[in-house]
Amino acid sequence: MKSIADVIKTKGLKKDVRNTYEFQAYGNRIAEELGDPRHRALYIKLAKTEKRELLEQARMFVVGQENTSTKGRLFMWKLKELKKNKVEKPVVEAKV
């Protein structure tokens, strides 16, 4: 049986030089899914600073849309709406 290192050498698999950290890989994946490589740095910054659940919700919303020409713009709009809705819904407990 071959070791994993031997299999990797024979397949010629190499590490992606653009990704040192996980958030970089996630930002690059968003840029590829949205077809917006020009704004790759923006998506990496968002992956580093914003909550992952908001980014995932916005990404899934855009991926579900079929007839859109600017997926990046739609992603940013949905992210803004999600952040605005999260701020507007404070939890209020009634005092008895």
JOJOGI-V796352 format. One record per residue. N is the residue number from 1. RES is the residue in three letters. NEAR is the number of other ideal C-beta (glycine too) atoms within 8 Angstrom. Layout:
n: <N,N>
res: <RES,RES>
near: <NEAR,NEAR>
This chain:
n: <1,2,3,4,5,6,7,8,9,10,11,12,13,14,15,16,17,18,19,20,21,22,23,24,25,26,27,28,29,30,31,32,33,34,35,36,37,38,39,40,41,42,43,44,45,46,47,48,49,50,51,52,53,54,55,56,57,58,59,60,61,62,63,64,65,66,67,68,69,70,71,72,73,74,75,76,77,78,79,80,81,82,83,84,85,86,87,88,89,90,91,92,93,94,95,96>
res: <MET,LYS,SER,ILE,ALA,ASP,VAL,ILE,LYS,THR,LYS,GLY,LEU,LYS,LYS,ASP,VAL,ARG,ASN,THR,TYR,GLU,PHE,GLN,ALA,TYR,GLY,ASN,ARG,ILE,ALA,GLU,GLU,LEU,GLY,ASP,PRO,ARG,HIS,ARG,ALA,LEU,TYR,ILE,LYS,LEU,ALA,LYS,THR,GLU,LYS,ARG,GLU,LEU,LEU,GLU,GLN,ALA,ARG,MET,PHE,VAL,VAL,GLY,GLN,GLU,ASN,THR,SER,THR,LYS,GLY,ARG,LEU,PHE,MET,TRP,LYS,LEU,LYS,GLU,LEU,LYS,LYS,ASN,LYS,VAL,GLU,LYS,PRO,VAL,VAL,GLU,ALA,LYS,VAL>
near: <2,6,6,6,6,8,9,8,7,7,6,5,4,4,4,7,4,5,10,3,6,6,9,12,10,11,15,14,8,14,12,8,9,12,7,10,7,4,9,11,6,7,14,12,9,12,14,8,5,9,5,8,6,12,14,8,10,12,12,8,11,14,7,6,9,4,3,8,3,6,12,10,7,12,14,8,8,12,13,8,8,11,9,8,8,8,6,6,6,4,4,4,4,4,3,2>
